[in-house]
Amino acid sequence: MIALRPGGFALRPHLVRIVGLIAALLLSVQAVVAAPQTVYFRSADGRTALTGYLFQPSTPGPWPAIVMLHGRGGPYSSNDNEDCTFVGAGTVSPCNANTLSRRHAMWGEYWSARGYLALLPDSFGPRGKAYGFGRFTHGDLDRADVNETDVRPLDAEGALAYLRGRSDVVVGQIYLQGWSNGGSTALNVMIRQGSQQGNQRGYRGALVFYPGCGQTALLASTISTTAPIAMFLGADDEEISPAICQHVAERSRQAGSPIDVTLYPGATHDFDEPSSRRQSALGNQAAMDDALVKAAGILDGWKK
């Protein structure tokens, strides 16, 4: 509403309509930016129909692409996912493109703004577990059929096949990013990829944020890969052991695998979660700012 001083002028009716149309257009543009496209594709397990969320650049394609693997909490906001179960085509759920967690939305928009097509697959919702899992639930039997060793890597491989089939993707420039349980999944994808000789090219590289690197989380204690990996760890992580991940990275480097590690002093698990609560922790703001600067530069370097 515009408040007019006595003696001021009033907008003519047609101008009021124009202003209203402009405001509505701006709101619709914001909605488009806020909600990525929902897509469906098959996991490489040959059975599961996955739901994914696609953040598309505004520039003309074809584009390089990145697949983003959510953590044990799932891709949706904790404000919305409590009563969610199944997510899939033809089903209405409060867990959808409009209720992604702030971190996933932030990174999806980050990549699309930099000319990457970003795909966030949901591994939990299509299996009836869109509610996700809380902290320190790694031994929960309910997580067995969405595990990071022999289930979720096949989802990532299905996402790779889906992107390869799109005409707007540069097939030789598809990358991987994962957080926590999704980070462990990303490492397992690279382990699987390194052992598959003679197959077509896989992911060109992986950005891995605070993964679990213990014996139950990874398929191998030494990662053998020719594709580069960049690992981002918080020194004060309260959920996973950064020391174990550093040992895995060091053994893998000695075996010839290109793995870089960035360790952030004072940073915790989920240091790039943009909530005020998480960013109030010592070291998290600096870690998130640095990761946001480095991530795109690393991928741009890998493209060369």
HUQUI-V307895 format. One record per run of one state. SS is the DSSP state (a for helix, b for strand, c for the rest). FROM is the first residue (numbers start at 1). TO is the last residue. If there is no record, write none. Layout:
ss=SS from=FROM to=TO
ss=SS from=FROM to=TO
//
This chain:
ss=c from=1 to=12
ss=a from=13 to=34
ss=c from=35 to=36
ss=b from=37 to=42
ss=c from=43 to=48
ss=b from=49 to=55
ss=c from=56 to=62
ss=b from=63 to=69
ss=c from=70 to=75
ss=b from=76 to=76
ss=c from=77 to=96
ss=a from=97 to=99
ss=b from=100 to=100
ss=c from=101 to=101
ss=a from=102 to=113
ss=c from=114 to=115
ss=b from=116 to=122
ss=c from=123 to=124
ss=a from=125 to=127
ss=c from=128 to=140
ss=a from=141 to=146
ss=c from=147 to=151
ss=a from=152 to=164
ss=c from=165 to=168
ss=b from=169 to=179
ss=c from=180 to=180
ss=a from=181 to=195
ss=c from=196 to=204
ss=b from=205 to=209
ss=c from=210 to=227
ss=b from=228 to=234
ss=c from=235 to=241
ss=a from=242 to=254
ss=c from=255 to=258
ss=b from=259 to=264
ss=c from=265 to=275
ss=a from=276 to=279
ss=c from=280 to=283
ss=a from=284 to=303
ss=c from=304 to=304
//
